[in-house]
Amino acid sequence: MMGDVWTISVLIELKPSIRDPEGETILRDLIRRGGEKSVEEVRAAKLLRFKVRANNREEAENLVRTLCDELRLYNPIAHVCNVWSDR
């Protein structure tokens, strides 16, 4: 197989209009109870990292984006899925 190995990151997070109970709990029970008042909001997300062999960055990102969509690694109704190369 030809090509270089690319590290492709995928960030899956709830859409801004959807409540994030995990982020709310972190803010309320850890940050605010610890006395910190300047933090306005916390949003939780999932980060996936793929090592992909491809001819170029665009090909590697497109492969991972396709896998995320076809394998339903996220729910497009509730989540935003961002894909990028770390290299």
Secondary structure per residue as TSV (DSSP state, phi and psi in degrees):
chain	resnum	aa	ss	phi	psi
A	1	M	-	360.0	135.4
A	2	M	-	-93.4	168.8
A	3	G	S	103.0	171.4
A	4	D	E	-94.8	166.3
A	5	V	E	-94.2	126.8
A	6	W	E	-114.5	141.6
A	7	T	E	-96.9	118.0
A	8	I	E	-114.6	126.6
A	9	S	E	-102.4	145.8
A	10	V	E	-129.8	123.1
A	11	L	E	-109.3	121.3
A	12	I	E	-114.3	119.7
A	13	E	E	-140.3	158.2
A	14	L	E	-64.8	146.0
A	15	K	-	-60.1	149.4
A	16	P	T	-56.8	-27.4
A	17	S	T	-81.0	-7.3
A	18	I	S	-102.1	133.6
A	19	R	-	-58.2	146.1
A	20	D	-	-119.9	87.1
A	21	P	H	-58.6	-35.2
A	22	E	H	-65.9	-45.8
A	23	G	H	-63.8	-40.1
A	24	E	H	-62.3	-39.9
A	25	T	H	-66.5	-42.3
A	26	I	I	-60.8	-44.9
A	27	L	I	-62.7	-50.6
A	28	R	I	-70.3	-51.5
A	29	D	I	-88.1	-21.0
A	30	L	I	-110.0	-52.2
A	31	I	I	-76.7	-54.0
A	32	R	I	-67.3	-41.6
A	33	R	T	-65.0	-24.2
A	34	G	T	-79.6	-3.6
A	35	G	T	100.4	-3.8
A	36	E	-	-81.0	124.1
A	37	K	-	-110.2	-10.2
A	38	S	-	-85.5	-13.4
A	39	V	-	-79.0	122.3
A	40	E	-	-85.8	-39.0
A	41	E	-	-157.6	150.7
A	42	V	-	-130.1	131.1
A	43	R	-	-120.5	129.4
A	44	A	-	-88.8	153.0
A	45	A	E	-152.1	169.4
A	46	K	E	-116.0	132.4
A	47	L	E	-113.0	125.9
A	48	L	E	-116.1	142.0
A	49	R	E	-124.0	127.3
A	50	F	E	-111.5	139.9
A	51	K	E	-102.8	118.1
A	52	V	E	-128.0	134.9
A	53	R	E	-93.4	123.6
A	54	A	E	-154.6	165.6
A	55	N	S	-75.2	-25.7
A	56	N	S	-158.9	171.4
A	57	R	H	-58.8	-46.2
A	58	E	H	-60.9	-42.9
A	59	E	H	-62.7	-42.1
A	60	A	H	-64.8	-45.8
A	61	E	H	-63.7	-41.6
A	62	N	H	-64.1	-39.0
A	63	L	H	-61.0	-48.6
A	64	V	H	-65.7	-41.8
A	65	R	H	-59.1	-43.3
A	66	T	H	-63.4	-43.4
A	67	L	H	-60.6	-44.0
A	68	C	H	-60.4	-42.3
A	69	D	H	-70.7	-50.2
A	70	E	H	-71.9	-34.8
A	71	L	T	-88.4	0.1
A	72	R	T	54.3	50.1
A	73	L	S	-70.8	-8.6
A	74	Y	S	-148.1	163.9
A	75	N	-	-100.4	108.8
A	76	P	T	-64.1	-17.1
A	77	I	T	-74.7	-36.9
A	78	A	T	-106.3	-21.4
A	79	H	E	-118.3	158.2
A	80	V	E	-110.0	134.8
A	81	C	E	-119.8	114.3
A	82	N	E	-108.5	131.6
A	83	V	E	-122.0	134.0
A	84	W	E	-155.2	161.8
A	85	S	E	-93.1	137.4
A	86	D	-	-85.0	-2.7
A	87	R	-	-116.7	360.0
